[in-house]
Amino acid sequence: MISSVLVLGLCFAAFVITDIKGYKEREVNHALSIAQVIGVNDIPAIQFLDNDAAGKTLSELQKVQEDIVNATIFDKNENVFAHYTKPGNAPCKFYPPFVDRYLFKDNFLYVYKTITKNNELFGTVCLQLELSELQQIKDQSFQMGGVLLLIGIMLAFLLAMINQQYISKPILSLVNVMKEVRENENYNMQVPIEGKDEIGKLSLEFNSLMEQIILSHQKKDEFIGIASHELKTPLTSSKGFLELLNNNDQLDPQTKLFVQKALNSTNKLQDLIYDLLDVSKIQAGQLQLNIREFDIDKLIDECIHEVQIGTSAHNIIKEGGMVNAAIFADRGRIEQVLINLLSNAVKYSPKGGRIIVHAKRTESKIIVSVKDFGIGLPMSELEKIFDRFYRSKQKESGTVGFGLGLYICAQIIKRHNGKIWVESEAGNGSTFYFELPIKAELVITI
């Protein structure tokens, strides 16, 4: 519509300019013709110095051309020989040079035409004409242009509505699908293909790209699953031998220290492998839950105790008292969630300090929170922190990992038909929440 309005506006401007230019050219030619006639007829009056005859000729101009306001005949010495002013108008003074020329000024046309015969100069005829029709032509042109512009806008809007169905609608459909893929990582989305034009080809290529991405993800998940499973067996054997060595009291202190460091590294590697195995199960829809009843208070106390043993710089505190509730869930998986949240609170509070665990019960749910006073998260990361392989951009933590822990936690809570979220501010710590139904209400697929 904007393009149409611009084109119509340019056409309208060209039409007005051409119309006004044509009117001015006609006026100039007509005025020059009148001046030529006056000059030829007044040559005898100039020769015999008959000013009255020349004045009478000029006064007759009112009958011939009503737009002439002032007319003056100058002799060859540029002295006024005869003059005429239309009744009701002010006299006009014509300025040299008195040569053949014309000019437009203040809605008036000024014409200078020399009087010659046999190459002899007798004087100059000067006319001042009022361009009375110019404003009328402008008004008519603007009225016509306005009507045409309004009609053009209506037609452009109608065409835009029609084109919306054939051009904009498929493009917007493609944009919506791309937005869904970006926000929810739903690579199964397909764009409906309408027609064989450029947009149809674009949609076809996009669908092919999504198929390739799905295939790539399947191969990657398959590789992760196979690699993690194959690494698990030799790592378990290595860990077993290291534990035997660590329990040997005959080792000297330095050797025992080396064994403990190797064992710690093996435990970290084992945790990463288990995370990769969990992700592989989640992606394949094979994450199994062992649902049974257990005491949530006891589980929270055990998790706090386990994490507290590994850190002396942090003080993990449980607030809010006892929940006194038994819930139906997978105890091992909920323990995994709590341990992960507590471990993250420790890792992202490098200066130490308090970590507060709080649990409360509503009519149908248990809500647990883990609050730290560490580096926190910027607002831009709150919606992404539970995505697979996403790691915080905060540089102060110095932690390493694949960015799988919170993703696994979110999937476990989701599988329990619960909810997990975070409240945080950069520099002011974070609080992670999760809620679980007291009754066993599980999601069938993940």
Secondary structure, 3 states (H helix, E strand, C coil): CHHHHHHHHHHHHHHHHHHHHHHHHHHHHHHHHHHHHHHHHCHHHHHCCCHHHHHHHHHCHHHHCCCEEEEEEEECCCCEEEEEECCCCCCCCCCCCCCCEEEEECCEEEEEEEEEECCEEEEEEEEEEECHHHHHHHHHHHHHHHHHHHHHHHHHHHHHHHHHHHHHHHHHHHHHHHHHHHHHCCCCCCCCCCCCCHHHHHHHHHHHHHHHHHHHHHHHHHHHHHHHHHHHHHHHHHHHHHHHHHCCCCCCHHHHHHHHHHHHHHHHHHHHHHHHHHHHHHHHCCCCCCEEEEEHHHHHHHHHHHHHHCCCCEEEEEECCCCCCEEEEEHHHHHHHHHHHHHHHHHCCCCCEEEEEEEEECCCEEEEEEEECCCCCCHHHCCCCCCCCCCCCCCCCCCCCCCCHHHHHHHHHHHCCCEEEEEECCCCCEEEEEEEECCCCCCCCC
